[in-house]
Amino acid sequence: MRASASLIVTACLIGAAFASDAAAGSYNDAQTALGRGAYADALRLFQDAAATGDPAAGYNLGMMYADGEGTPVDYPKAALWFRKAADEGNPGAQFRLGLLYEHGQGVRRDAATAAGWYLKSATQSYQGAQVRLGLMYSTGEGVPRDEAQAVKWYREAANQGDADGAFGLGLMYAQAAHSPRGTPSQSWFREIMNNVFGAGRWRVTGGYRSPAEENRLRAEGALTVRPGAISRHSMGTPDAPGAYDVVVAGLSPDEAAVRLRHSGTPFRRLFPEGLHGNQGAHLHVEPSDIHVASWSPVPEADDLDRPTEKVTSNAPGANSAEDEAAALVWFRRAAARGSACAKLALGDQTGGKALTARIDMVRRRSGACG
């Protein structure tokens, strides 16, 4: 009986070895077929390998169903195979399953579940998941809004050379530098207006408004100050209001608006506005949500760690000047690594315009802006 049992065990081990070799063979053959574009063959071979429980094969099979390679796009099947591989700890499958949950493809949309899968993947140093997790913490989607966690995960990805992680980290520093305590200052605004219109040829007729001033203007019939709302003027501080009202000598508000637009200076919004309250006709100007005050070219990809490019290790929010410098460096690093978002944030490279990043980029999908 002992000999018989031993033979059975040996046979099982030999059978398992053959099965393992067969699965490995199918997986390798599938990769070869995929490389030469034989998607139908690759799909069949990945199915054979995945049926043995190979998580890498399951991940690739999920990718083929998600991308429609060798088969019509089938998100429910993609989710099925991503989940099998994710449950086995495959970080790529965990990331892709998170994406399906975030966008409601093949599964019920569930941002919290997406964040859970991103976290599993991110803790295995998967850069795409780290970026998505940073984005979710920065916006409070699927997780409580937590800027420290957003910075942590963006930094994890950025330190591995990920362009989107570097851009996200730069954006966190830029937001900190230009939060209400650091909104574009009147000195910045004065410099821009002097450059465009000439010193002494323009004047501010309205800047920061307190709640009392907002109420007064409402009583005087100011249509731009709607009941139950505050205008951009009341955002920021008296030294750095969220909007300015300006008149320019010799130019109508419409003509001044055209001149300012043609200057290429980044503004959040500007438009001619008629008289209201005690205001005559004027140009309404809203500084961009973020203005970084200096400019320098994007470095070459192999020139990212030069001594002048070192960034602070402090968390965003400690010091406005440090935050601005850190934002600039991370944007340049991201741009050098091919980030279209960062290149847009840096603005006009040839003209040396003020650097700007739009806050609405925070809502971008990974690798795309707007």
Order of alpha helices (4+ residues) and beta strands (2+ residues): alpha-alpha-alpha-alpha-alpha-alpha-alpha-alpha-alpha-alpha-beta-alpha-beta-beta-beta-alpha-beta-beta-beta-alpha-alpha-beta
